[in-house]
Structure formats: C-alpha cells, structure tokens
Amino acid sequence: MLEQYQISAPILHNQQLHGDYYQLDITAPAIARAAQPGQFIHVQLPAMPDHVLRRPFSIYDVNPTDGRLSIIYKVVGKGTEHISVLKPGTKLDILGPLGRGFSPLPGDIPSVIAAGGYGCAATFLLAKRARVLPTVLLGGRSAGDILLQDAYESLGCQVLVATDDGSAGTKCLVTELLKRVLYEAPNSWIAACGPTPMLKAVGMIAESRKLNAEISLDRVMCCGMGACFACVIKRKANTPEKWAYARACSDGPVFKANDIWWD
C-alpha cells in the first residue's frame, strides 16, 4: 500500500507563469517525501461550499528536504479561477500522493518524454530522477501553451518544441517530433502526458514499433481513491468484449500504452 496523507498545507507561492497558466507551491512534507513521478494530489477548494468535490492536480516537483510541493494549473473554470487568487499563507486541505505513477526511465536505452500543454508537469519529476536524461518533446497550440522548457533544460535535457501554428519550435504536432526522434533512436522508451488524441497517437506509434510506452490519462476524478468509478477508462482484458473498465485515479493515471482499449 502506497503512503497517502491528508494534510493542511499552507501556500508558499501562487504565481502566474503566462496567460492562464500558474504555478502553486505549498508546504506538504509528508507528501513531498512520498511522491513518485506521475502521481497527483487532490485539493479541496477553500471557502467554496458549492464546490464539494476535490480537484486533482499532477505533482510537478517536490523538495523532500524542505517539504515543498509544486503543481502547474490552468485557469479553466470557477474552481481554478478561485485558486489563482489565493494568497500565501492560505491553507489547503490536500490528499496525496495518489495514483499509480510512471516507471523509472531505463538507464540502458534512450528515453523520450512527450508532453502536450500542462501535461509537461506530470512528467517533470520523471526526468529529474532519471539516471540517463531523456529527450523531451513539448507540444501546444501556440507559444503560449509551451511550459517548463527552461525547467527541463536546466536538468540538462535536450528539449524540442512543436506548435500547431508554428509560433514556437517546429510547426507540427508533437507526435510528428516523436516520429523523428524515434527514427534516430528506434529502441527508445516513451513516457507521455497530454490530451487524449495525442496519447492515442503516441500509443499507436509505440505499438507499431513494438516499443515500451507509458501514458498518463487526464480524467475527471471525483473521489481520487477508486471508489466512485467516475474516471473509468477501457483497458484490454480477457472478456467477451476484449476490454474491462479500469479506474484512472487508482489503477492509473499512468498506464502502459498498449493496455488501453481505444474507441
């Protein structure tokens, strides 16, 4: 059983990165020490009695020494808009670390991280703890959706950028960059997080090349503990339908790409 905690975590910093994207730093020593790459926390929104359900956020970075834990979020509704104006010192009711994270990147073959939008937050700790640094591919609709490039580069990672409109990096989908990298390093291990169409494409690329790939699926997670079944996905199984439901919050959010049953 993985260690999980419910704590009252004070906000250290809550700063806008650019556009609608923010970084929130909190003090959560127990969770920071236990967190693994790809896991998430569940946050109760303070002073919002009409928002009963917690909000899931991927763990971006941790410092086990001073207890700092960081997330990246995008303002997309009332809940995240409320979080964006919270001041340092405000305490948040936090559950975590939750879910199944990424496997450690191998040290004997090349590895590639492909991330779309703020999916790059879920994969940062994976790169930070890698024995051999991965190539990192960041994708977004435009330059304003490219996040954490400097952070990955500060680890020593080679970072390649793709945007739909060509306003940053190469004008293409991030999965096109992935194909180019795999042409040079065809036996690479793949880890990915981003929008579902992107992850499906990553899964198809990995399957066609018989490569190991893990993907982090973004789903609405109401309980975060696997009890409510609101976040189910279809996973290949030995059933008449050839699939069975799996819970993204507890069986995932990270799955082997070739285990997913794509509709």
Secondary structure, DSSP 8 states (H G I E B T S, - for coil): ----EEEEEEEEEEEEEETTEEEEEEE-HHHHHH--TT-EEEEE-TT-TT--S-EEEE--EEETTTTEEEEEEE--SHHHHHHHT--TT-EEEEEEEESB------SSS-EEEEEEGGGHHHHHHHHHT-SS--EEEEEESSGGG---HHHHHHHT-EEEEEETTSSSSEES-HHHHHHHHHHHSTT-EEEEES-HHHHHHHHHHHHHHT--EEEE-----SSSSSSS-TTEEEEE-SSTTSEEEEETTTT-BEEEGGGB---
